[in-house]
Amino acid sequence: MKILKEVRSVPQRVISLLLTLVCLLGLVPTEAFAATSNVPSSIIMEDCTHNGVHYESPALDTCWLHQMRFDYNGVSLIGFCSDHDKEMGWSLEGHKWDSPQPINDPTVKIMMAYYYAHSRGIFTDQAKALGVDQVWGSEYTWTMNAWVQAVIWRYKQGSLNDPAAVCAEELMYVYNNLQHTSYTSIDEIVDGMSLRQRAQYILDLGEQGVWGECEAYQYTYAGPGSSSHQADRVQGIIIGDLTVTRQHYKLTVKKVDATNPNKGLPGARFLVQNSNGTYSKEVVTGSDGTYTLSQLDADTYAITELDPPEDYELDNPGPQYVVLPDDSGTTVTVTFSDTPIVTGEGTIRKVDADDPTKGLAGAVIQIEGVDNEFVGTYITGAGGYLEDVPWDTMPIGSFVATELTPPSGYTLNDDPDKNKQEFFWDGKTDVNLVFEDDAKVKLELLKLDDSENPLEGAVFNILKDWQLIGTEATGADGTITVPNITEGLYAFVEVSVPEPFAKLQDPVVVYVDQADVDGGGTISVTAVDQRLPNLTILKQDGQTKEVIPGTTFEIKGVHHGYHQDVVTGEDGTATLTGLPVDTYEVTETSVPDPWVVSDEPTQVIWLGPGDDQQLVFDNLKQPQLTIAKVDADDPDTKIPGTVFT
């Protein structure tokens, strides 16, 4: 249900960022962005909004929801109250707070950075690269404002001794009161994890700089007070500004010989694209088998081999997916291998049964002659190929290749006959044997569309215990299979999806315990994509409800730059389909005579995945005045020619 998804979004959007990528925080950034560069000596309240809602916290008693905006060096920023036992209200708008003092508590700074990032749409490269840079809607921003405010009050109260537990407690109270849930313990499991774990994820990521850096300051009230609030009873304000880094990255595409990974191959042609298709470039590897692309933005990139080098054949054209940045630094290398086209040679390869393009190193295979005395035992190496088989010196005859030991994390086939293959070697005809092993435990994600049909081409980042382990796209059957599963928490974070569908707002999470591992088999999870939202605008007479064609509206997306003008048709409606998930401002700009534009021509609406919403705009006609001159003795007799002034 919606509430649980939103609860999950607090940390599980976070999960996708808790990766090896956080190591990049040690890199030197090329640019740093912050709304302000200096700490102002004073701030002015621009707006104080109460929505009339409050909730109860055992540690804080009654907490009223409010949002306060301040002029912070010319930027309008949300501030938080510092003194729970004092007062705040709209009558203090225009008043000043000064004497800033730094707040050094790491939990407060992390929570404020987390709030500012998601409410303002300011994200680090790591967030953008992983596709977890979703901006909160206005309703959810209110809820998260209440949570961060509660954590700040607990800090000021001196009860922030166990940050993860305290944050989880206040999250539970906020949701129980505002979202009408009924959690009773911060260790209660909700969608695969506890509230305590959710809070810990956010704090761990913040400690590593994933949310950016927030320098927080407490300001003291310096105004005269008001009739509603005496000056000595006004709360201080804790406010900060978020700094994130921007950097460009390099991607090296490397082509090697599948039988000799140390040999680079020139002349291979590749296509490199980012997750939303705004970047697309074809490249050809040079003499050393590489091509390096520079000045790339943080994103998830798909690399597909279009043509192999001369005298080679494609092994796996991809696409392979690369997240920039990752833990290897500002330059990331992706390697493809191709098999040489030869005659009179043999290959024996070990592959994953679920992904035959994935070679497995470490399998022990014995080759034994049937009609000769040849015996040899070999181990598969890079690419899953059996190494050091002396094809050039083997006797002509029949042979049996038998897998003796599977690679780590895999099992032999239950049918012994399938663990051996016969072949005849004549020195002229190629011999190509492939052994397939099943992983002991596999994790399968099934992606469906809103009609419960498999959805091909949805790209996911795959994480284990907050570390990136791969990026894959769903196949024709809508599935992604992750082999060789061990105990831990796994998450699938969707980074792109074919139109007309909207990305999942939250990761798909599953915990695999040791009992699951010991039991073997396949663990399945399912995710459903909803379509991009639609919006219908209806224009009608406010009194008669008669539809009004020819009315012009301007539609603006608040966070993603969407802008479109539409005109209502003969039925008084205008419909927009396949809109990006966002908050929209819809403004009536003109209406045909004799109607007039309303005094409040703008409506705001949040459109989420699968939404099909309607906005109704009512208008009144221009007023008319009729004056009639009649005979006093006979009111039915009209008197023409009378002049009125």
PyMOL commands that set and color helices and strands:
alter all, ss='L'
color gray80, all
select helices_A, chain A and resi 2-15+20-26+90-92+106-120+125-130+138-157+163-178+195-207+231-233+382-384+416-419+514-519
alter helices_A, ss='H'
color red, helices_A
select strands_A, chain A and resi 31-34+42-57+61-72+75-81+96-103+189-190+193-194+213-221+237-246+249-257+260-264+269-274+280-284+290-296+299-307+312-314+320-324+331-340+346-352+364-369+375-379+397-405+410-411+420-425+431-439+441-448+459-464+467-473+479-482+488-496+508-512+521-528+534-541+552-557+563-567+573-576+582-590+602-607+612-619
alter strands_A, ss='S'
color yellow, strands_A
deselect
rebuild
show_as cartoon
